[in-house]
Amino acid sequence: MIPVAFDYEAPGSVDEALRLLAEAADGGRETAVLAGGQSLLPVLRMRLAAPDLVVDLGRVPELRGVREEADELVIGAMTTHDDVVREPLVRRHALLLSLAAQTVADPQVRHRGTFGGALAHADPAGDLPAPALALGARFVIAGPAGRRTVEAADFFRDLFTTAIEDGEVLVAVRVPRHTGWGARYEKFSLVAQAWSIVGVAATVRLDGDRIAQARVALTHLGPVPVRATAVEEALAGRPATAEVIREAASHAADGTSPPADAQADEDYRRHLATVLTGRAVRAAAGVPA
C-alpha cells in the first residue's frame, strides 16, 4: 500500500526537531518521529498510522556515536545496530548489547535500523529492550521542558509504549560499564531473522570459580522486558557449575505473564525461558553444558 500523504522535515539539531514537534502539536497536527524507519515505514505503508508530519532525525549529528563518560557509555539514539555491534567500546564495556544487536533481523536492517529507534518502538519481541534492562541502562529524553533521564525499569510502560511523551525524543542511552563481565543473548525463533518467541539476556561477573553477580532479563515473557530476579538471587555467590545454573534457571519464568499467540502458548514460553536462561548463563559464565 501507499502511505497517506504527509509533510516531511529533516532538522539539523535536537532543538529544531523539538520546535517542529511543538509547532505541529499547537496546530493540532499528528506527528511521527523517523529514526531508521525499519518499524515506522511498514506501519505507514499499511496505513496503521497517518501522521500529518514526519520528523526525520537522520541529519542530527549529535544523536550518533558512542563515547565514554565517567563510569558509563553514552550511545546516541541514532547509532545503527551495526555500529553497536562493531564499536570496540561497546564490546569492551557492554558486551551484552553487542551480542544482542548481532541478532537483530538481517544485515540490511542492522545497517539502517537504529539502537534508539528500536528501544523507543518497545516491541515486546524486540531484542534490545531486555539487554538494556539487564545492564541498568538509563534513557535520556529531550522535550520542551529540557532533558530528563529515565531508568530502564521505568522506561518500558506497556506494549509499544515508553516513557517518551508527545513532543519528546530519545537522544541517548547511558549504559553502566560492565567491563570484564561475561555475556550471552539467547533467542528462539521459528525462522531465521524473525522476531523472538522468547529471548534471554544474561551477563555474569565471576570471582574465581563463583558467580559474584548475575543480571538476567527476558524478552517476550510479557508486554515489557522483565528482570529474572529469582534467577539472579539463586546465582549470587554460588559456584559456577552446570548444576547450580540449572537449578537457578528453573525460576526464570517466576512471576511472568507470557502472552499466548499463534507462535506459542504460555506454558511453551515458560519452558523456553527456562531452557534459554540455562544456556545464556552457562555461556556467560564459561561453564560447559
DAWO-V833795 format. One record per run of one state. SS is the DSSP state (H for helix, E for strand, L for the rest). FROM is the first residue (numbers start at 1). TO is the last residue. If there is no record, write none. Layout:
SS;FROM;TO, SS;FROM;TO
This chain:
L;1;6, E;7;9, L;10;13, H;14;26, L;27;30, E;31;34, L;35;39, H;40;45, L;46;52, E;53;56, L;57;60, H;61;63, L;64;65, E;66;69, L;70;71, E;72;76, L;77;79, E;80;80, H;81;86, L;87;87, H;88;93, L;94;94, H;95;101, L;102;106, H;107;112, L;113;113, E;114;114, H;115;121, L;122;127, H;128;134, L;135;137, E;138;143, L;144;145, E;146;151, H;152;155, E;156;158, L;159;160, E;161;162, L;163;168, E;169;176, L;177;181, E;182;188, L;189;197, E;198;207, L;208;209, E;210;219, L;220;225, E;226;227, L;228;228, H;229;235, L;236;238, E;239;239, L;240;241, H;242;249, L;250;265, H;266;285, L;286;289
